[in-house]
Amino acid sequence: MRLNTRLLIAASALSIMAAPAAALANQAAPAAEVAPAPLSELIAGVDIPYESFKLENGLTVLVHEDRKTPVVAVSVWYAVGSKNEPKGKTGFAHLFEHLMFNGSENAPGDFFEPLQQVGATDFNGTTWFDRTNYFETVPTGALDRALFLESDRMGHLLGAVTQANLDNQIGVVQNEKRQGDNQPYGMVDYEQLETLYPSGHPYHHSTIGSMDDLSGATLDDVKGWFTSHYGPNNAVLVLAGDIDLATAKQKVNKWFGAIPAGPAIEPVNAPVPTLDAPVTKVIYDQVATPRIYRYWAIPGLNDKDAVPLEMAGRVLGGLASSRLDNELVRGKQLAVAVVASTSSFEQAGQFEVYADLKPGVELADLEAALDAEIGKMIAEGLTADELQRAATQYAAAEIRGLDTLGGFNGKAPTLAQGLLYSDDPEFYKKRLARIASVTPAEVQDAAARWLKRPVFKLTVMPGTRKEGGENRGGYVIAGDAPSSAPQYFWNPASIAGPISAAPVVAAPKADPDRSSLPAMGDLAPLDFPAIQRAVLDNGMQIYLARREGVPMVTARLSFDAGAAADPKDALGTQSLMLQAMDAGTTSLDATELAIAQERLGASINGSASRDNTSFTLSALEPNLGPSFALLADYVRNPAFDGDELERVRSQQLNRINAENTQPLALAQKVLAPALYGPAHPYGSPPSGLGSADIVSGLTTQDLREFHATWLRPDTARLYVVGDTTMEEVVELANQAFGNWARPGTPAPAKNFDIAIPAAKPRVILIDRPASPQSLILAGKVIDKKGTDDLVTLDAANSVLGGSFLSRLNSDLRETKGWSYGVQSLLMAPEENVAFAVYAPVQADRTGDSIAALREDMSKFLTTDGVTEDELVRTVNGEVRGLPGTFETSGDVLGGLVNIVELDRPDNYYELLPGKYEALTPAVLDQAAREQKLDDGLVWVVVGDAESVRPQLDQLGLPVEVAKPARTGE
């Protein structure tokens, strides 16, 4: 993806010499059975203190003070979603979310412009069944500007909504719909909703809406929709971060106080339906293997059964050690993947179970076994240990969420959702307390009550899609309309005082001056944590960035390997090794390894980039010691059991097959060798999955040899971010890794001294029949390395295609309406960098889109270079956004890794603002033109060849047709 130069950090280093390693055998000690911190202790650490007030117009405001970073998260939630849409107006709530980004009466133009200018991060908007939200995290000095923008679109929007804007956004939304429909299993959500909920039910239709309803939207329709639903009395505003209550009252009242209240919203009746009889359906799609689903409609968030059903889903198929994993994947080996989960809306939801068939297994056998496991849980219940592990994992996820102020899942949205759905900002606490106290009997009772009802059984089979998502009618169930099941409400809001008790702030006498955007206040510079360093006797390097405030620690153990280390005659070896490592150690089998993580609330994941193989640990601070020991056992002592190898081999083969059904994966498989040549370390498909024939023949010895060759202490780097000290980290690292002796042989090296093919402009077409969209992916290798200073080139690319407001996205999305989103990016591993363009477009505009992209790039690189306004926007966004860029521990970890692995000087980040501020349009133009970004591009197109090929023949480029993908290739 696009290189973010803000992640290239420098910080002062404190060198700490590690204590000598203990003289132990060259193997990690088995992960001992330890008593993790009690669940009550973990839950006690989940706290988002807040204060509240109301404006006279009904706007409710919540304020959470958190001074760790000089930013404020602004989150506005409206109690309107797709469930509020009348017949014939499906998709309106989501369409309006798009329109509200197109400017308001006093802030004309795209809202992303002023947001990027102030360095906003985490800015977006989303729509779902029960709500619409808008959010951004801004530097503290930009809060007035963010509140100006949010209040202007709340109270001063309609004068800026034009027919041209409406027509454009209808096209954008329809392309968003096509993009979702074009994915494997893209029809499933339609089937689920239209079957479980009867026609006319608020949850019957998808939030994206129907093509016909979207096409029929008129200007009067959308203006009426806004007037009826977007008043301050139907909204919640949360401010979280570098702010206090007094400041919030003054600023919010200034900008929102004079907006008049809107009409009261009519409540929506959305009872939980029950099918009159079981429903079975089979559909066909471009998928790798048959998938079977089981669905039931269930009660919503505030029902007393919501938590028991959530826990039932986690124990059944949500944990790594779940019932379905143990029985269907590891035990009988009938499936390659299983999932059980709940989707909870405000007034209803779904219980969903699915399983992907293992090749060579009879579908009927998998169906019988899946239904038997569901029935067994209902009949026999679950154990206290299973429930405890599920609850611990849930609590751990909540704790990790405290690391983010805004965005999709941080503190601000947590408070807002609680108030909006349950009339209680502290609903998250009540839910956690409920999860900690729920009993196995309650879970069994709820599962029996809801899952014994008639089920919807859906099977998705590989084949040609026979019904599309663009003009679907409601799925009609024979017989009477489904009846409503009884509901048993648990109302957590009754435990605490209602939010309506919040003090009311008197309205201002007049609306503030909106003739111009508010001036920026003082901006605090980034305060990145100091980087501390240590080295173990065996050569393992340790880097710590201490970060207090959240009781969790994130660590990454990284080795100089990656996909580029895969043997060219055995592609897929590393990926299979990583999956086999997940299947157990010499002391813990796969299930025991999963259980150990769940009891600790920890998560260990192995992954590979182009250049590095990494193992990431997310651990709760009270359980850090045993979590570290588990990481060491995982990395150093993989069992590589023969039977388990066959199981994970079948899973990898299925993933290889799945690649051939996914548009982006197909394009990447073709583009990488076309750009770098198949002999180059970067010339293999970036997924690293390899080919079916090679993976089928790999042995446990192959995996052991790769592990021994590339995973060694003297090439290992341990990065740690969190609430800990270097002394503690060194002690834990010595205990876990200190006796890991470095090999006597030289460390392996990857050979990058391989000629890259000369750029050969052409189009490579991959036929994917019946695709409603075409996926365009173009690229070329440029004369840069990832270790080079890419600030200038990255800034130039931001103007061309690297940001929402870029030339390419503005043209194809905002002007022409042919795409949901276009991006150009620098794919920057440590060695040879590639420039790429990504553009999913509607199928009938494939050729036109490539022509437009080529024209836009040509103008940018010749006569129509970077403007002063584009430069200012880019520089302001990068410099002012620095504090928000490192808001979370994950952000800091990414920066820490980039400093070390891209060989940046320790003061690099302090120099970045100066680097950006020294840029000029001429300098950006020169950087882009030197690389001739549009010269020699290889264009890969994944789409319906019958309709797309004639369009491509008009481009004046050679067109090659790639061999059609088949499962197993």
Buried (B, 14 or more C-beta within 10 A) or exposed (E): EBBBBBBBBBBEEEEBEBBEBEEEEEBBBBBEEBEBBEBEBBBEBBEBEBBBBBBBBBBBBBBBBBEBBBBBBBBBBBBBBBBBBEEEBBBBBBBBBBBBBBBBBBBEEBBBBBBBBBBBBBBBBBBBBBBBBBBBBBBBBBBBBBBBBBBBBBBBBBEBBEEEBBEBBBBBBBBBBBBBBBBBBBBBBBBBBBBBBBBEBBBBBBBBBBBEBBEEBEBEBBBEBBEBBBBBBBBBBBBBBBBEBEBBBEBBBBBBBBBEBBEEBEEBEBBBBBBBEEBEEEBBBBBBBBBBBBBBBBBBBBBBBBBBBBBBBBBBBBBBBBBBBBBBBBBBBBBBBBBBBBBBBBBBBBBBBBBBBBBEBEBEBBBEBBBEBBEBBBEEBBEEEBBBBBBBBBBBEBBBBBBBBBBEBBBBBBBBBBBBBBBBBBBBBBBBBBBBEBEBEBBBBBBBBBBEBEBBBBBBBBEEBEBBBEEBEBBEBEEEEBEBBEBEEBEBBEEBEEBEEBEEBEBBEEBBEBEEBBEBEEBBEBEBBEBBBBBBBBBBBBBBBBBEBBBBBBBBBBBBBBBBBBBEEBBBBBBBBBBBBBBBBBBBBBBEBBBBBBBBBBBBBBBBBBBBBBBBBBBBBBBBBBBBBBBBBBBBBBBBBEEBBEBBBBBBBBBBBBBBBBBBBBBBBBBBBBBBBEBBBBBBBBBBBBBBEBBBEBEBEBBBBBBEBBBBBBBBBBBBBBBBEBEBBBBBBBBBBBBBBBEEEEBEEBEBEEEBBEBEBBBBBBBBEBBBBBBBBBBBBBEBBBBEBBBBBBBBBBBBBBBBBBBBBBBBBBEBBBBBBBBBBBBBBBBBBBBBBBBBBBBBBBBBBBBBBBEBBEEBBEEEBBEEEBBEBBBBBBBBBBBBBBBBBBBBBBBBBBBBBBEBEBEBBBBBBEBBEEBEBEBBBBBBBBBBBBEBBBBBBBBBBEBBBEBBEEBEBEBBEBEEBEBBB
